[in-house]
Amino acid sequence: MASSTVTSSQPNRPPRPNLVFRRLRAQRSPAEFAAAIRRAGLEIGEQVSCDARYIGRVEAGEIRCPNYAYERVFLHMFPGRTLTDLGFAPRSSVRGRRARDAEDAPLPRTVNPAKATSEASRACEPYETRNPYDPYHPHDTYEESDVLRRAFMTGGGATVAAASLGPVGLALDAAAAQRPARRAGASDAGALEEAVRRIRLLDDRHGADGLYRRAAAPLRAAYALLDAGATRQTTADRLYSGAGELAISVGWLAHDSGRFDDARSHYAEALATARMTGDPGLEAHAFCNTAFLARDAGRPREAVRAAQAAQRVARPVGSARLMSLLALREAGGWAGLADRVGCEQALARAQAFFERGPSDADPEWMSFYGEAELEGLEAQCWSTLGDWPRAARHARRAAELQDPHFTRNIALYTAELADDLARGGRPDEAAVAGMRVLDLLEEVQSSRVQTMLAATARVLLPHRRASGVSAFLDRHASTPRRA
């Protein structure tokens, strides 16, 4: 790897937008295009943490040449083309160069290779133009940044993910981060943002169980960065936004694993952070998850009020997809109150907002929200109202539409389908869907899914003689519940 002391001998030049890459994205939003890139990476065994921010930086010309992992993915997506055909600069033209912003630029020093992770070393190819703001291209590392990078720079299955988030190592790192020796800089903000992305990625693939207990230390480290202060206001804003998003992500891990009191505390922390900094996007996100939690905790009226509050603060964000999701959160609350009319009105608004399509204003965290999630949340509403056939139709469509990247959601929608079929008097079909969920639980650890499947098994007990039901019940009974 090239030493961090290498600097450009050429004067700084303004980046040239990559119009070719923008044309390749076509009508897709940056988040949708990023999801397609992640899927393509999985097809060839490459795990790239691509998101809307990365797409924006490529299109703006800030990333002149991608690292080798991204290059392999791009050439897989667009066979027969070269990097220059995709609008990138030839790798030889950026050989040895290093883009460095003036903000928060530390004194040159050599990176300790002993601290480099396998993903970080792969991401920092010596010929790639790097930027200190880019969380995918780590540069000079410091104590707090290392805490967050090591927290979630993992790969492989759920077991590897859990082991890499071992509580002992993180506890020691968090203790170190609570004694900051300097004010936080852009590198710290980038590491914090990457930690949030990594949590979401691991949850999408493996579910919350096994991750939550190990996520507390990175959250403490994030708030230690806030206490240390930042060198610039722009960096401070990124740190507060990142800490709030991390609190929501950790809250979601608690929520999905049945720790409702912990989740409520984390969501409240995120909400307070958003209000301190006047961040409407973060505030809407915190209210959105609070509404979801209230519904699951049996407080439907609170769910309605939280969802309505989220919609009020989200209007300036300008994202129709965000408003659609928030309307669905409200619909879930109305369903819990057995208010069919209120639920149908909220569902209609959700559909109308969704049909406006994606936009650049869509928050990064909403990459999970597409047609599959829309169908899945509507299925939950009809299930709560006791309309099992209608719920089953939407749940089946959700499972069919879901991006394979979101393994946990496929398990969730299929579990919803199994339960709706069982309660709707179709035990044989419910058993088939239940078997699919059991297959998925070999790689997903989610208390929510396990609880749903246990309820379905209880409904199917009187139908043991129906085709496939006995086999499902026996396999379910022999499957250990993983913590």
C-alpha positions as CSV (number, residue, x, y, z in Angstrom):
1,M,0.0,0.0,0.0
2,A,1.3,3.4,-0.8
3,S,2.5,5.4,2.2
4,S,0.2,8.1,3.5
5,T,3.0,10.6,3.0
6,V,2.5,10.6,-0.8
7,T,1.1,13.9,-1.9
8,S,0.2,15.2,-5.3
9,S,2.8,17.2,-7.2
10,Q,0.1,18.8,-9.3
11,P,-2.1,21.7,-8.4
12,N,-5.6,20.9,-7.2
13,R,-8.1,20.9,-10.0
14,P,-11.9,21.1,-9.7
15,P,-13.5,17.6,-10.2
16,R,-15.0,16.9,-13.6
17,P,-18.5,15.4,-13.3
18,N,-18.9,11.8,-14.6
19,L,-21.8,12.3,-17.0
20,V,-21.4,8.8,-18.4
21,F,-22.0,7.2,-15.0
22,R,-25.0,9.5,-14.5
23,R,-26.5,8.3,-17.8
24,L,-26.0,4.7,-16.8
25,R,-28.0,5.4,-13.6
26,A,-30.9,6.5,-15.9
27,Q,-34.2,6.9,-14.0
28,R,-33.1,5.1,-10.9
29,S,-32.5,7.1,-7.7
30,P,-28.9,7.1,-6.3
31,A,-30.1,4.7,-3.6
32,E,-31.7,2.3,-6.1
33,F,-28.5,2.4,-8.2
34,A,-26.4,1.7,-5.1
35,A,-28.6,-1.3,-4.3
36,A,-28.1,-2.6,-7.8
37,I,-24.3,-2.3,-7.4
38,R,-24.4,-4.1,-4.1
39,R,-26.4,-6.9,-5.7
40,A,-24.0,-7.2,-8.6
41,G,-21.1,-7.4,-6.1
42,L,-22.7,-10.3,-4.3
43,E,-23.1,-12.1,-7.6
44,I,-19.3,-12.2,-8.0
45,G,-18.4,-12.5,-4.3
46,E,-17.5,-8.8,-3.8
47,Q,-19.0,-7.0,-0.7
48,V,-19.0,-3.3,-1.5
49,S,-20.8,-0.9,0.9
50,C,-22.2,1.2,-1.9
51,D,-24.8,3.8,-1.0
52,A,-26.4,7.0,-2.4
53,R,-23.5,9.1,-1.1
54,Y,-20.9,7.1,-3.0
55,I,-23.0,7.4,-6.2
56,G,-23.1,11.2,-5.7
57,R,-19.4,11.4,-5.3
58,V,-18.8,9.4,-8.4
59,E,-21.2,11.5,-10.5
60,A,-19.6,14.7,-9.1
61,G,-16.2,13.5,-10.3
62,E,-14.8,13.3,-6.8
63,I,-13.9,9.7,-7.3
64,R,-11.8,9.8,-10.5
65,C,-11.0,6.1,-10.5
66,P,-12.6,3.4,-8.3
67,N,-10.7,0.9,-6.2
68,Y,-10.2,-2.6,-7.6
69,A,-13.2,-4.1,-5.8
70,Y,-15.6,-1.6,-7.3
71,E,-13.9,-1.9,-10.7
72,R,-14.6,-5.7,-10.7
73,V,-18.3,-5.0,-9.8
74,F,-18.7,-2.2,-12.4
75,L,-17.2,-4.4,-15.2
76,H,-19.5,-7.2,-14.2
77,M,-22.5,-4.9,-14.4
78,F,-21.4,-3.5,-17.8
79,P,-19.7,-6.3,-19.7
80,G,-17.5,-5.3,-22.6
81,R,-16.8,-1.8,-21.2
82,T,-13.6,-0.5,-19.6
83,L,-13.3,2.0,-16.8
84,T,-12.8,4.8,-19.3
85,D,-16.0,3.7,-21.1
86,L,-17.8,4.2,-17.7
87,G,-16.5,7.8,-17.4
88,F,-13.5,7.2,-15.1
89,A,-10.0,8.4,-15.5
90,P,-7.4,5.7,-16.5
91,R,-5.8,4.2,-13.5
92,S,-2.4,5.2,-14.7
93,S,-3.4,8.9,-14.7
94,V,-4.1,8.9,-11.0
95,R,-1.1,6.6,-10.1
96,G,0.5,7.8,-6.9
97,R,-1.8,10.8,-6.6
98,R,-3.8,11.5,-3.5
99,A,-6.6,14.0,-3.2
100,R,-6.7,15.8,0.2
101,D,-9.1,18.4,1.3
102,A,-7.9,21.4,3.3
103,E,-10.5,20.8,6.0
104,D,-9.2,18.8,9.0
105,A,-6.1,17.7,7.0
106,P,-3.7,16.1,9.6
107,L,0.0,16.2,9.4
108,P,1.4,13.5,7.1
109,R,2.3,10.3,8.9
110,T,2.6,6.7,8.0
111,V,-0.3,4.4,8.7
112,N,0.4,1.5,11.0
113,P,-0.2,-1.6,8.8
114,A,-0.9,-3.6,11.9
115,K,-4.1,-1.6,12.3
116,A,-5.3,-2.1,8.8
117,T,-8.3,-4.3,8.3
118,S,-8.7,-6.6,5.3
119,E,-11.5,-4.5,3.8
120,A,-9.7,-1.2,4.5
121,S,-6.5,-2.5,2.8
122,R,-8.6,-3.6,-0.2
123,A,-10.4,-0.3,-0.4
124,C,-7.2,1.8,-0.3
125,E,-5.5,0.7,-3.5
126,P,-2.4,2.8,-4.1
127,Y,-3.6,4.1,-7.4
128,E,-7.0,5.3,-6.3
129,T,-7.7,9.0,-5.7
130,R,-8.9,9.2,-2.2
131,N,-10.7,11.9,-0.2
132,P,-10.7,12.3,3.6
133,Y,-14.4,12.6,3.6
134,D,-15.0,9.3,1.9
135,P,-15.9,6.5,4.4
136,Y,-15.2,3.8,1.8
137,H,-11.6,5.0,1.4
138,P,-10.0,5.2,4.9
139,H,-6.9,7.3,5.1
140,D,-5.0,8.5,8.2
141,T,-6.6,6.8,11.2
142,Y,-6.8,8.0,14.8
143,E,-8.1,6.4,18.0
144,E,-11.8,7.3,17.8
145,S,-11.9,6.5,14.1
146,D,-10.4,3.1,14.7
147,V,-13.0,2.3,17.3
148,L,-15.8,2.7,14.8
149,R,-14.1,1.2,11.9
150,R,-13.1,-1.9,13.8
151,A,-16.7,-2.2,15.1
152,F,-18.3,-3.0,11.8
153,M,-15.6,-3.7,9.2
154,T,-16.6,-7.4,8.9
155,G,-17.6,-9.9,6.3
156,G,-19.0,-13.3,6.0
157,G,-21.9,-14.9,7.8
158,A,-23.7,-14.1,11.0
159,T,-21.2,-16.0,13.1
160,V,-18.3,-14.0,11.7
161,A,-20.3,-10.8,12.2
162,A,-21.0,-11.7,15.8
163,A,-17.5,-12.7,16.5
164,S,-16.1,-9.5,15.0
165,L,-18.3,-7.4,17.3
166,G,-17.1,-9.3,20.4
167,P,-17.9,-7.3,23.6
168,V,-14.4,-7.4,25.1
169,G,-12.6,-5.7,22.2
170,L,-15.2,-3.0,21.8
171,A,-15.4,-2.3,25.5
172,L,-11.7,-1.6,25.6
173,D,-11.9,0.6,22.5
174,A,-14.9,2.5,23.8
175,A,-13.0,3.2,27.0
176,A,-10.1,4.6,25.0
177,A,-12.5,6.7,23.0
178,Q,-13.9,8.3,26.1
179,R,-10.4,9.9,26.7
180,P,-10.1,11.9,23.4
181,A,-6.7,13.5,23.0
182,R,-7.9,15.9,20.2
183,R,-10.9,17.4,18.6
184,A,-12.8,15.3,16.1
185,G,-12.2,15.7,12.4
186,A,-13.6,14.7,9.1
187,S,-12.0,11.2,9.4
188,D,-13.9,10.6,12.6
189,A,-17.2,11.7,10.9
190,G,-16.5,9.3,8.0
191,A,-15.8,6.4,10.3
192,L,-19.0,7.1,12.2
193,E,-21.1,7.2,9.0
194,E,-19.5,3.9,8.0
195,A,-20.4,2.3,11.3
196,V,-24.0,3.2,10.7
197,R,-23.9,1.7,7.2
198,R,-22.3,-1.5,8.5
199,I,-24.9,-2.0,11.1
200,R,-27.6,-1.7,8.5
201,L,-25.9,-4.1,6.2
202,L,-25.4,-6.7,8.8
203,D,-29.0,-6.4,10.0
204,D,-30.3,-6.7,6.4
205,R,-28.4,-10.0,6.0
206,H,-28.5,-11.6,9.4
207,G,-31.1,-9.8,11.6
208,A,-30.7,-8.0,14.9
209,D,-30.2,-10.9,17.4
210,G,-26.5,-11.2,18.3
211,L,-25.7,-7.7,17.1
212,Y,-27.5,-5.5,19.6
213,R,-25.4,-6.3,22.7
214,R,-22.2,-5.6,20.7
215,A,-23.4,-2.3,19.3
216,A,-23.5,-0.3,22.6
217,A,-19.7,0.4,22.6
218,P,-19.6,2.1,19.2
219,L,-22.6,4.2,20.2
220,R,-20.7,5.3,23.4
221,A,-17.6,6.0,21.2
222,A,-19.8,8.2,18.9
223,Y,-21.0,10.3,21.8
224,A,-17.5,10.6,23.1
225,L,-16.6,12.2,19.8
226,L,-19.4,14.8,20.3
227,D,-18.0,15.6,23.7
228,A,-14.5,16.1,22.3
229,G,-15.8,18.8,19.9
230,A,-15.0,19.3,16.3
231,T,-12.5,21.4,14.4
232,R,-15.2,22.8,12.0
233,Q,-18.9,23.3,12.1
234,T,-19.5,21.2,9.0
235,T,-17.7,18.3,10.8
236,A,-19.7,18.9,13.9
237,D,-23.0,18.7,11.9
238,R,-21.9,15.4,10.4
239,L,-20.9,14.0,13.8
240,Y,-24.3,14.9,15.3
241,S,-26.2,13.5,12.4
242,G,-24.1,10.4,12.4
243,A,-24.5,9.9,16.2
244,G,-28.2,10.3,15.9
245,E,-28.5,7.8,13.0
246,L,-26.3,5.4,15.0
247,A,-28.6,5.7,18.0
248,I,-31.6,4.9,15.7
249,S,-29.7,1.9,14.2
250,V,-28.8,0.5,17.7
251,G,-32.4,1.2,18.8
252,W,-33.7,-0.8,15.9
253,L,-31.5,-3.7,16.8
254,A,-33.0,-3.5,20.3
255,H,-36.5,-3.1,18.8
256,D,-36.2,-6.1,16.4
257,S,-34.8,-8.3,19.1
258,G,-37.7,-7.6,21.5
259,R,-36.0,-5.1,23.9
260,F,-38.6,-2.4,23.6
261,D,-37.5,-0.3,26.6
262,D,-34.0,-0.1,25.3
263,A,-35.2,0.8,21.9
264,R,-37.4,3.5,23.2
265,S,-34.4,5.0,25.1
266,H,-32.2,5.0,21.9
267,Y,-34.9,6.5,19.8
268,A,-35.5,9.3,22.4
269,E,-31.7,10.0,22.4
270,A,-31.8,10.3,18.6
271,L,-34.8,12.6,18.7
272,A,-33.1,14.9,21.3
273,T,-30.0,15.0,19.1
274,A,-32.0,16.0,16.1
275,R,-33.8,18.8,17.9
276,M,-30.6,20.1,19.3
277,T,-29.1,20.5,15.9
278,G,-32.3,21.4,14.0
279,D,-32.0,18.4,11.6
280,P,-35.5,17.6,10.2
281,G,-34.4,14.5,8.4
282,L,-33.0,12.9,11.6
283,E,-36.1,14.0,13.6
284,A,-38.5,12.5,11.0
285,H,-36.4,9.2,11.1
286,A,-36.6,9.1,15.0
287,F,-40.3,9.7,15.0
288,C,-40.8,7.1,12.2
289,N,-39.1,4.4,14.3
290,T,-40.9,5.6,17.5
291,A,-44.2,5.1,15.7
292,F,-43.2,1.6,14.6
293,L,-42.1,0.7,18.1
294,A,-45.3,2.0,19.6
295,R,-47.3,-0.1,17.3
296,D,-45.3,-3.2,18.1
297,A,-45.6,-2.4,21.9
298,G,-49.3,-2.3,21.8
299,R,-49.7,1.5,21.9
300,P,-51.5,2.2,18.6
301,R,-52.6,5.7,19.5
302,E,-49.1,6.8,20.3
303,A,-48.1,5.2,16.9
304,V,-50.6,7.4,15.1
305,R,-49.4,10.6,16.9
306,A,-45.7,9.8,16.4
307,A,-46.3,9.1,12.7
308,Q,-48.2,12.3,12.2
309,A,-45.5,14.3,14.0
310,A,-42.9,12.7,11.6
311,Q,-45.0,13.8,8.6
312,R,-45.1,17.4,9.9
313,V,-41.3,17.6,10.3
314,A,-40.5,15.7,7.1
315,R,-42.2,18.0,4.7
316,P,-39.2,20.3,4.3
317,V,-37.1,17.3,3.4
318,G,-38.9,17.1,0.1
319,S,-39.0,13.3,-0.2
320,A,-42.2,11.7,-1.4
321,R,-40.9,8.2,-0.5
322,L,-40.3,9.3,3.1
323,M,-43.8,10.7,3.3
324,S,-45.1,7.4,1.9
325,L,-43.3,5.4,4.6
326,L,-44.5,7.7,7.3
327,A,-48.1,7.4,6.1
328,L,-47.7,3.6,6.4
329,R,-46.5,4.0,10.0
330,E,-49.7,6.0,10.6
331,A,-51.8,3.3,8.9
332,G,-50.3,0.7,11.2
333,G,-51.5,2.7,14.2
334,W,-55.0,3.1,12.9
335,A,-55.2,-0.6,12.2
336,G,-54.2,-1.2,15.8
337,L,-57.1,1.0,16.9
338,A,-59.4,-1.1,14.7
339,D,-60.1,2.0,12.6
340,R,-60.5,0.6,9.1
341,V,-61.4,3.9,7.6
342,G,-58.4,5.8,9.1
343,C,-56.2,2.9,8.0
344,E,-57.5,2.9,4.4
345,Q,-57.1,6.7,4.1
346,A,-53.5,6.5,5.3
347,L,-52.7,3.6,3.0
348,A,-54.1,5.6,0.1
349,R,-51.8,8.5,0.9
350,A,-48.9,6.1,1.2
351,Q,-49.6,4.7,-2.2
352,A,-50.0,8.1,-3.8
353,F,-46.7,9.4,-2.4
354,F,-44.9,6.2,-3.4
355,E,-46.1,6.6,-7.0
356,R,-44.4,9.9,-7.3
357,G,-41.2,7.9,-7.5
358,P,-37.7,8.2,-5.9
359,S,-35.8,11.5,-5.8
360,D,-32.4,12.8,-4.7
361,A,-34.0,14.0,-1.5
362,D,-34.7,10.5,-0.3
363,P,-32.7,9.8,2.9
364,E,-29.8,7.3,2.7
365,W,-31.3,5.2,5.4
366,M,-34.4,4.5,3.2
367,S,-32.6,2.2,0.8
368,F,-34.8,-0.7,2.2
369,Y,-38.0,1.0,1.2
370,G,-39.3,-0.1,-2.1
371,E,-42.4,-1.8,-3.4
372,A,-41.7,-4.9,-1.4
373,E,-41.7,-3.0,1.9
374,L,-44.8,-1.1,0.8
375,E,-46.6,-4.4,0.3
376,G,-45.2,-5.9,3.5
377,L,-46.4,-3.0,5.7
378,E,-49.8,-3.0,4.0
379,A,-50.0,-6.8,4.7
380,Q,-49.4,-6.1,8.4
381,C,-52.2,-3.6,8.4
382,W,-54.8,-6.0,6.9
383,S,-53.6,-8.8,9.2
384,T,-54.1,-6.5,12.3
385,L,-57.6,-5.8,11.0
386,G,-58.3,-9.5,10.6
387,D,-58.6,-9.5,6.8
388,W,-56.4,-12.6,6.3
389,P,-56.9,-13.3,2.6
390,R,-56.1,-9.7,1.7
391,A,-53.1,-9.7,4.1
392,A,-51.8,-12.9,2.5
393,R,-52.0,-11.5,-1.0
394,H,-49.8,-8.5,0.0
395,A,-47.4,-10.6,2.1
396,R,-46.9,-13.0,-0.8
397,R,-46.2,-10.1,-3.2
398,A,-43.8,-8.6,-0.7
399,A,-41.7,-11.8,-0.5
400,E,-41.7,-12.1,-4.2
401,L,-40.6,-8.5,-4.8
402,Q,-37.9,-8.3,-2.1
403,D,-34.3,-7.6,-3.2
404,P,-32.3,-10.8,-2.3
405,H,-29.8,-8.6,-0.4
406,F,-32.4,-8.1,2.3
407,T,-32.5,-11.7,3.6
408,R,-34.0,-10.7,6.9
409,N,-37.0,-8.9,5.2
410,I,-37.6,-12.0,3.0
411,A,-37.9,-14.1,6.2
412,L,-40.2,-11.5,7.7
413,Y,-42.6,-11.2,4.8
414,T,-42.7,-15.0,4.4
415,A,-43.4,-15.4,8.1
416,E,-46.2,-12.9,7.7
417,L,-47.5,-14.9,4.8
418,A,-47.4,-18.2,6.7
419,D,-49.3,-16.6,9.6
420,D,-52.0,-15.1,7.4
421,L,-52.5,-18.3,5.5
422,A,-52.8,-20.3,8.8
423,R,-55.3,-17.9,10.2
424,G,-57.2,-17.7,6.9
425,G,-57.8,-21.5,6.9
426,R,-55.1,-22.6,4.5
427,P,-52.9,-24.8,6.7
428,D,-51.1,-26.7,3.9
429,E,-49.9,-23.5,2.2
430,A,-49.0,-22.0,5.6
431,A,-46.8,-25.0,6.3
432,V,-45.0,-24.6,3.0
433,A,-44.3,-20.9,3.7
434,G,-43.2,-21.8,7.3
435,M,-40.7,-24.3,5.9
436,R,-39.2,-21.5,3.8
437,V,-38.8,-19.3,6.9
438,L,-37.0,-22.1,8.7
439,D,-34.6,-22.4,5.8
440,L,-33.9,-18.6,6.1
441,L,-33.5,-18.8,9.8
442,E,-30.2,-20.7,9.2
443,E,-28.7,-17.3,8.2
444,V,-31.0,-14.8,9.9
445,Q,-31.2,-14.2,13.6
446,S,-34.4,-12.2,14.4
447,S,-36.6,-12.6,17.5
448,R,-39.4,-10.9,15.6
449,V,-39.4,-13.6,12.9
450,Q,-39.0,-16.4,15.4
451,T,-41.9,-15.1,17.5
452,M,-44.1,-14.8,14.5
453,L,-43.3,-18.3,13.4
454,A,-44.0,-19.7,16.9
455,A,-47.4,-18.1,16.8
456,T,-48.1,-19.7,13.4
457,A,-47.1,-23.1,14.8
458,R,-49.6,-22.7,17.6
459,V,-52.4,-21.9,15.1
460,L,-51.4,-24.9,13.0
461,L,-51.4,-27.4,15.9
462,P,-55.1,-28.5,15.4
463,H,-54.3,-29.1,11.7
464,R,-51.5,-31.5,12.1
465,R,-53.1,-34.0,9.7
466,A,-53.2,-31.5,6.9
467,S,-50.6,-31.9,4.1
468,G,-47.1,-30.8,5.2
469,V,-48.2,-29.4,8.6
470,S,-46.9,-32.3,10.7
471,A,-43.4,-32.0,9.0
472,F,-43.4,-28.3,9.6
473,L,-44.4,-28.6,13.3
474,D,-41.8,-31.3,13.9
475,R,-39.0,-29.3,12.3
476,H,-40.0,-26.1,14.1
477,A,-40.1,-27.9,17.4
478,S,-36.6,-29.2,16.8
479,T,-35.1,-25.9,15.7
480,P,-33.2,-24.2,18.6
481,R,-34.1,-20.6,19.3
482,R,-30.9,-18.6,18.9
483,A,-30.1,-15.7,21.1
